[in-house]
Amino acid sequence: MGKYNLHVDDVSIEAVFNRLGGVEGARRLLRGELVLTEAEGEPLLSFVWTFRTTAAEPTIVWTSPQFKDWFGGIAEGARAEELTLRKLARRSRDAAIITALGDKEVAAVSWADFKSALAEKEAEGDHTPIIAYMLDVNGVLRAVSARWSGDGWYVFVCSLNDPIGWSAGNQVLSRPPAEALA
């Protein structure tokens, strides 16, 4: 018998804590610093396409008030030479997506990159929702998403701690990993 006799249904809470690496591991999980992934099954992200960026302007008809607060006045930033779109295989939260991409450096794109991806998708007639990660005016990584609604793109932002997560089928924009550029 373990040190603690606490169970939920037939699951030992002590066993869960031990699997997480003890109390500190549980704290890291709750802070979003530790990400759990499924041991088997399909990968979280599947490749869709890599494309060269463009200066074309997408049809953005609305940005959320939060976008203006977090990104208002931010420079467009340098445009990457190439960007990659991946498809989200199952509902997931930001920490797991960023881990699947490799790290925050691969995940983070500029506003110019995001607009380039929207323009490319618009030109191709691809109106699949898109998620990206950008640094705000204070250098905090934020999730940015866009949805097409007949007349153009609607752009939303949220913190990385959003408990709802993202639906399967959304596309995720990132820079290609360094080894893909070698």
C-alpha positions in Angstrom: 0.0 0.0 0.0 1.2 3.5 -0.8 1.8 6.5 1.4 -1.6 7.9 0.5 -4.8 6.1 0.3 -6.6 8.6 -2.1 -8.4 7.2 -5.1 -10.9 8.6 -7.7 -13.0 5.6 -8.7 -10.3 3.0 -9.0 -7.4 5.3 -9.9 -4.7 5.9 -7.4 -3.9 9.6 -7.1 -0.5 8.7 -5.8 0.3 6.7 -8.9 -0.7 9.6 -11.1 1.6 12.0 -9.1 4.4 9.4 -9.3 4.0 9.2 -13.1 4.2 13.0 -13.3 7.4 13.1 -11.3 5.8 14.0 -8.0 4.4 17.2 -6.7 6.7 19.4 -8.7 5.8 17.5 -11.9 2.1 18.1 -11.1 2.8 21.8 -10.6 4.6 22.0 -13.9 1.6 20.2 -15.6 -0.8 22.7 -14.1 1.4 25.7 -15.1 1.4 24.4 -18.7 5.2 23.7 -18.6 4.8 19.9 -18.8 2.8 18.5 -21.7 1.3 15.0 -21.9 1.1 13.3 -25.2 -0.5 10.1 -26.2 1.9 7.1 -26.4 0.5 5.7 -29.6 -1.7 6.7 -32.4 -1.4 9.2 -35.2 0.9 12.3 -34.7 -0.8 15.4 -33.5 0.2 17.4 -36.7 0.3 16.2 -40.2 2.0 18.0 -43.1 -0.2 20.0 -45.4 2.2 22.2 -47.5 5.2 24.4 -47.5 5.0 27.6 -49.4 7.1 30.7 -50.2 5.8 33.8 -48.6 4.3 36.7 -50.6 3.7 40.4 -50.1 0.1 39.9 -51.3 -2.5 41.3 -48.9 -5.3 39.1 -47.6 -8.9 40.2 -47.1 -9.0 40.8 -43.4 -12.4 42.3 -42.5 -12.2 42.1 -38.7 -9.7 41.8 -35.9 -10.8 41.2 -32.3 -10.4 44.1 -29.8 -7.9 41.9 -27.9 -5.8 41.8 -31.1 -5.6 45.6 -31.1 -4.5 45.6 -27.4 -1.8 42.9 -27.8 -0.6 43.7 -31.3 -1.6 47.3 -32.0 1.4 49.3 -33.3 3.6 46.2 -33.7 5.7 46.2 -36.7 4.8 43.6 -39.3 8.2 41.9 -38.8 10.5 40.2 -41.2 8.8 37.7 -43.5 10.2 34.2 -43.5 11.3 32.8 -46.8 9.1 29.7 -46.4 6.3 28.7 -44.1 4.7 25.4 -43.3 1.0 24.5 -42.7 0.1 21.4 -40.8 -3.3 19.9 -40.0 -4.3 19.3 -36.4 -5.3 15.7 -36.1 -7.3 16.0 -32.8 -8.5 18.6 -30.4 -5.5 20.0 -28.6 -4.2 22.9 -26.5 -1.4 25.3 -27.4 1.3 23.7 -25.2 1.0 20.4 -27.0 0.9 22.0 -30.4 4.0 24.0 -29.7 5.8 20.9 -28.5 4.7 19.0 -31.6 6.1 21.8 -33.8 9.5 21.5 -32.0 9.8 24.6 -29.9 8.7 28.2 -29.6 11.3 29.4 -32.1 9.8 27.2 -34.9 6.2 28.0 -33.8 6.6 31.8 -33.6 5.8 33.7 -36.8 5.6 37.4 -37.6 2.4 39.3 -38.5 3.8 39.6 -42.1 4.1 35.7 -42.1 0.5 35.3 -40.9 -0.8 37.7 -43.5 1.2 36.0 -46.2 -0.3 32.6 -45.2 -3.9 34.1 -45.2 -3.2 35.6 -48.7 -1.9 32.2 -50.0 -4.9 30.3 -48.6 -7.3 32.9 -50.0 -5.7 32.6 -53.4 -6.0 28.8 -53.3 -9.6 29.0 -52.2 -8.6 27.2 -48.9 -10.7 28.7 -46.1 -9.8 26.2 -43.4 -9.3 27.9 -40.1 -5.7 28.7 -39.3 -3.8 29.0 -36.0 -0.4 30.6 -35.5 1.8 31.9 -32.6 3.1 35.4 -32.5 5.0 37.6 -30.0 2.9 40.5 -28.8 4.1 44.1 -28.1 5.4 42.9 -24.7 7.2 39.8 -26.2 4.6 37.3 -24.9 3.8 34.4 -27.2 0.1 34.5 -28.1 -2.2 32.3 -30.2 -3.7 34.0 -33.2 -6.4 32.4 -35.3 -8.3 33.4 -38.4 -11.6 32.1 -39.8 -13.1 32.8 -43.2 -16.7 34.0 -43.2 -17.7 34.6 -46.8 -16.4 38.2 -47.1 -12.9 37.7 -45.6 -10.8 36.7 -42.7 -11.8 37.3 -39.1 -8.8 37.4 -36.8 -8.9 36.4 -33.1 -6.2 36.1 -30.4 -6.0 34.3 -27.0 -3.5 33.5 -24.4 -1.8 30.1 -24.4 -3.7 29.1 -21.3 -7.0 29.0 -23.0 -8.6 25.8 -21.6 -10.8 25.1 -24.6 -8.1 24.3 -27.1 -8.3 24.0 -30.9 -10.5 21.6 -32.9 -9.2 18.8 -35.1 -8.9 19.9 -38.8 -7.6 23.4 -38.1 -4.3 24.3 -39.8 -1.3 25.4 -37.8 1.2 27.8 -39.4 4.9 27.7 -38.4 8.4 28.2 -39.8 9.9 25.0 -41.2 12.1 23.2 -38.7 15.9 24.0 -39.2 16.7 20.5 -40.4 14.1 21.0 -43.2 15.9 24.0 -44.5 19.4 22.4 -44.5 
